[in-house]
Structures are given as structure tokens and as C-alpha cells.
């Protein structure tokens, strides 16, 4: 560092003039320019006078040079700036530090003048003394008006500038600071690596270096995050428990927040960042790393969360850094939490890797050596290339054993890992809830809870239900009901994996077997529709608007009874529980009330006759009545038509609903049979009962229609499946027989075990299982399982950690006590994150356990 400070030294008795000359000339000849050495500038006139003085040999000579005086080299004596364009050996001479100190001790120096100390720098093309150092301006971010000028050599490190600024501005020792390089009024760049030289950092004269100190809440003044509170003052006054802090969701970044919360509550890693140990281990030259940016961004989030000054933190800068180095996480879509955690741990490891130059290591085979020896050798080799806080905390070794079934050759290797991706020993059964609809028209639907095989068929479901109801399984039809219609009718050989837990499944009892069977009966799907009061004549359609309601039904009907009248009575009988037939007295009252409304209905009736030929089964009414002689022929034609209309209206009002063949959605009406009075169900077994709103209100009991009873199986509480962590590990380490296509097939029975070298075990449970494939669409089903953890560490601890059920996006801390063999209690910490976005989105569990 070159600062404007004076040099004062006590003058000692100089040796003889000849001795002085020989010593200085010897030092000038012996010293070569080496990068980092210190040389000094001496004004040429003074140096020449000194040479003349020592060559005379007369100490009383008039050529005595006096004190070292560099006045001629300075532009002005107030600032002691060197003059521009000084030339070596014309304006000054360069002498090494040892020769300078001798001259200074013999002759002293003019008071107040600074020593012109200069460094030898190694420039790209040559090594030379830096006569003109870099002159920069220093200031604090909190006080940009107080600017100090200082000179630094190009060989100085940025850390030197940082220390000078902390001294100059009285910054508390131990405060966390960072530097910015300002080249213009608008351009600022972080000086991330404080261990590089000024020359390599592109600092030049006239630039400004700004120092900022981290706030008490963990933020930086230059990039204070958004606060999710009503006011900044309220946030600044908040004091909470460090670490108990939320993370704001930036779109669909709950996958990132859950992983960050999990790592934040891993004590070894968080303590490492909170005590700033990472600052000395940032690796800016690792080609596999992120130039320290991921580590710094993660440290900022951790310091904010553990400051105790925030309700919640917005990890926007961290999200930007992650997206910059891993493009798959750009934007705000859903992603896999485990993939983010894997990338983050790998990025932190490479940014904090203490190994600057990775050496090539040739691996050796076990060759029958003990596992302990082979494992220690593998671990040493791993640490020679990978040495970081992440390796110290999370990395362990797999022991992989390959045994050839033919030659019985055994190959043992130890491979490093950062996390375990273990499967779940999933139960082969699943629990389903269904509604059973009996043939008995007065019986309410019964809700059953069934235990069926996960890989079973629909017939298996019917078989289990048959044991509860004593109804043959071949007389049941399973249907998915959605929005008052049949979403799907399942065949007996279809897989149960097609049925989701959220589906409303109804099982209908029929008189005969499956719907595919051909016979004298047909299975009808019956919908209930409500008609609007008015028709929309302007639309060109003569049909009423309809809307579905209630629960659809399935029933078998003889093919010979598919006329409207027969179906009407069959349907009325099937709905007897919640449809009340009209009394004869009510029918007479309705018939007497027709006279008052005939005039209003005449125009509509004429329109129906002219445009649509009548309404379904009502058209033949006139002809039938005329044939029966119900209208006296002696009446005038208009009166006879009115009498016919009254008779037809009376007959129509006796029907509670009309019947219409429809499509599977219950919307489009389909044609009738050839004779116009019967239905043809060769291609479409869907029928709708169209209710007039007034008739529905009077005769249809909605409350009764929605009632159902619960079977005793529903009273048994559903026990959530639980498995032991040890079961997952055992399943992961199960002996596996490799396929012939595998290049290691010649040794097809690998055995994997875990070698205990880590302090935190990170487990990732695979929560999806493939269901089936439709062309290119692979469907998955989520596995929801409660896991009990029993963790052993080198036979010293035995702990039991239980992961309880959590809310969505919530991270729960598990603390337990463990008894050591020497009766000393040790506290065990565990963190579990359950990340759910949607059924279609990413869902995973990640657990970290501090042993």
C-alpha cells in the first residue's frame, strides 16, 4: 500500500565512504527484479551527489549530499503527487529496499516527505518496478460524500484495500463487508474475489471503491429485499426467533422454498454460513463452480432468515442466480424439489471446494483387502479432489459388491454419494370408498370402504363388495359419476388403477350380468333432467332447455317393454323412494283447472302442431280420441278442436315427466323407434327423464334422493400406512440380478450398502409409481405413506424419529433425545419437507437427518 505518510528513522553513524560505496554497489548488482519485491525511488541529483561524495573519500568534502531529498520529483508538496512522465536514470534512480534502508540510516530524510516505495509487478510481457501506482478513491456506501484518496500497487490484493478501508473508516473488526468497483456515474461491479490482485481485477486510477456493511437483518444496503409487511418501519421493529422465518412464494417456487427451509434448519451447514467461514473458502477459479455466486446468494438468504428481523424473506436474488446457472429453473413454473436440492448442494460444493487443482487419481481394486482399508482409501481419494463443507456434512460412501454367479469373482468398490434416493415398500392393497345402489327401490345407497388389490381389476372390487352385500359380483356394474352423469362405465376386466381416489364411484346391482351380454334385456343409463318453463322459438329449436340433477341410475329393462308407457311405469317404480305419484283427487283438480288456461295455451299448441307435429307421445292424442268418439261430431269444428285439446291436456298432466333418448352426456336428444312410440337401443342405452319444474317441485323429494347410509366398514378409522426407514434402506440395498443388456451382466448380483462417513443423511423418497401408458402419456400415482425413522450411527446411537402429517408446503422440525452408550444425552435434529403442488405437478418428500 502506498499512502502519503512520512518516514522518519534515527540516523546512525555511517561507515567509511569506501565501505558505503562498495555496499551500495554490491546490493545494486546482486538484486534483480522479482515480482512482489519493494524498490525505492531516489531523486537522481541527490544520488549523483552521493556517488561523487563517496568517491572523493573525503568526509569533509563540499559535495556532501545531506538528507535524502526528493523534492524535484513531486508536482506539489501538499499532496506529494509525482510529476507526470518522469524518466528513470534521468529524473530518478531505483534502488532495492536493503540499499534504501542503509542510505536512510546513514543520511536520514527531509522531514514530512514520504518514502517513494514501489512494488515490482509481473506484467503480461515484462517484470518492472511500478513507478506510478493505481490511485483510487475510497468511500462508504452509507456516506458517499466522505472520499479518501489512496494509492495501491497493482500487485496488492483486493483484501489489502478492504483492510485499509476498514481502518480508514473505523469499521468494527469482524463486520461483514463487501466492495464495489465504480468506473462511472452509473456503472458498478462487485469485487467478489478479494484474493486477486489489483491488476487482475481491472482496477485503474481514477476509479472508486465503495464498501458496504451488512445490515443487522441480514440484508445489504444496495439490495434490500422486498418486505411482505405493511410498512418498512414495522418490519424494522420486528424481533423474532432466529430461523423462524417464512419464504415468499414467487409464482410456483414452493419447490425451492421447501428445499431452502430444509437446508436452513440443518445445524452444521447453517452455522458454517452464519460464522462467515465460507468467505475464506470461496473458490472463484473452479471451472465446475459458479464463481462463488451461488454460495454468496445462499448465504444472503440464510443470514436474513436467521437475523430474527423478518417475518418472511423474498428469495428473489437467489432465484435469479439459480436460473442463471441452471436454465431449467428459469421462470416460475413448477419443478422437482429434489432436483433443485441436488443442484444447490452440488453448486455449493464446487463454489466452496478447497481443492483448487484437482489431480488425477488412479483407482485400485479391493483385491481381497479388508473393507475398512478399502473404504478409507476411497474416502481419501475422494477428499483429494473434493473437499468442502458440503462433503464434510453430506457426503458418504456406497459399498457396492458384485458377485459373478459363474466364476464367483467378487468385486468390491466404495463410491461417494450426497443423498439417498430410496424407494418405498408400498403396500399391495389400496382403500377405496364406493356407493352401492341396490335393486330395492326403497333402499338407500350404502357407502362402503373396501380394501382391494392395487394391481387388481374392476371384478376384484365387485368380488370384495359381494362379500359384504351377498350380491353376486357378476350382477354389479361399476360407474364413475360426475356432474349428475356417467363419466365412465367400467368393464369387469379394466384395471383399478384407472380409478382415482377422488372419483365418485357407484356400484349398481342389476338383474343380470355384465352390460356386454346380449339377451332379452337391455341395461339403460337413466338421467334426470329439469326443463325450463319457456321455449326459445327465436333460436329455431322447438325443444326446452334442460339441466341435469340428482344421481343417475342403471337398470335392466326387457326389450319388449321399451315403449314410453311401459318405461314410464318402470321408472316411476324405480324412483318410488323419492318420487311421489299423484293422487286421483289431485288429477281431477288439475283437470278442472284447465279451462282457465286454455286461451293462453292455444297459440302455443297451434305452433307445436304446425312446426313440430306435436310433442312426442302427445301427437297421436287427437286421432285416438276421435277414433274413441270422445269428441261429439255434432259440435262445431272449433269447439271440437278445443274439446280435443282439453282431453289431451288432461292426459298430459297426469304424467310427472316425459322420456327422451339422449347421448352419454345427457344433452343431445336422439331419435325414436320406427313406430314413434318405442325406443331402439341398439347403439345408445341412455334415457333422460325430463321434469317440468312445477312437477319436480311437487312430486320429487330432493332431500330424500340425496340420503345414503354408511356401512359399518366406514366406522373403522382408516389407518395410514406406515413403514420403517430401515425397510426403505433394505429395499434399496436388495440383491439385484442385472439384465443381459447390462454391461456388468457377467457379474449380475450387486449388493449395495452404506458406509457411515457422513454427519447428515439426506433421503429422497420416490413417491410415484407408473400406472399405465396411453400412447405417449405415462400416468403416475402418488404414494402417500407415513415413515418411521430409526437411525443408527456406528452402533453408538439409537434414535426414533417420527414424521408426522404436515400441511401443504409446511416444514416441520423433529427433535428427539438419544441415549449414548456412555450415558451422555445427545440432541438429534431432523428436518422433513413435503412438497405438494397439485396432482399433476411435482410432489416429493425430502428428509435431512443430523446424526
Buried (B, 14 or more C-beta within 10 A) or exposed (E): BBEEEEBEEEEEEBEEBEEBBEBBEEBEEEBEBEEEBBBBBBBBBBBEBBBEBBEBEEEEEEBBBEEBBBEEBBEEEEEBBBEEEBEEEEBBBBBBBEBBBBBBBBBBBBEEBBBBBBBBBBEEEEEBBBBBBBBBBBBBBEEEEEEBEBBBBBBBBBBBBBBBBBEBBEBEEEEBBBBBBBBEEEEEEEBBBBEBBBBEBEBBEEBBBBBBBBBEBBBBEEEEBEBEBEEEEEBBEBEEEBBEBBBBBBEBBBBBBBBBBBBBBBBBBBEBBBEEEBBEBBBBEBEEBBBBBBBBBBBBBBBBBBBBBBBBBBBBBBBEBBBBBBEEBEEEBBBBBBBBBBBBBBBBBBBBBEBEEEEEEEEEEBEEEEBEEBBBBBBEBBBEBBBBBBBBBBBBBBBBBBBBEEEEEEBBBBEBBBBBEBBBBBEEBBBBBBBBBBBEBEEBBBBBBBEBEBEBBBBBBBBBBBEBBEBEBBBBBBBBBEEBBBEBBBBBEBBBBBBEEEBBBBBBBBEEBBBEEEEEBBBBBBBBBBBEEEBEEEEEEBBBBBEBBBBBBBBBBEEEBBBBEBBBEBBBEBBEBBBEEBEEEBEEEBBEEBEEEEEEEEEEBEEBBEEEEBBBBBBBBBEEBEEEEEBEEEEEEEEBBBBBBBBBBBBBBEBBBBBBBBEBEBBEBBEBBEEEBBBBBEEBBBBBBBBBEEBBEEBBEEEEBEEEEEBEBBEEEEEEBEBBBEBBBEBBBEEEEBEEEEEEEEBBEBBBBBBBBBBBBBBBBBBBBEBEEEEEEEEEBEBBBEBBBBBEBEEEBEBBBBBEEBEEBEBBEBEBEBEEEEEEEEEBBBBBBBBBBEEEBBBBBBBBBBB
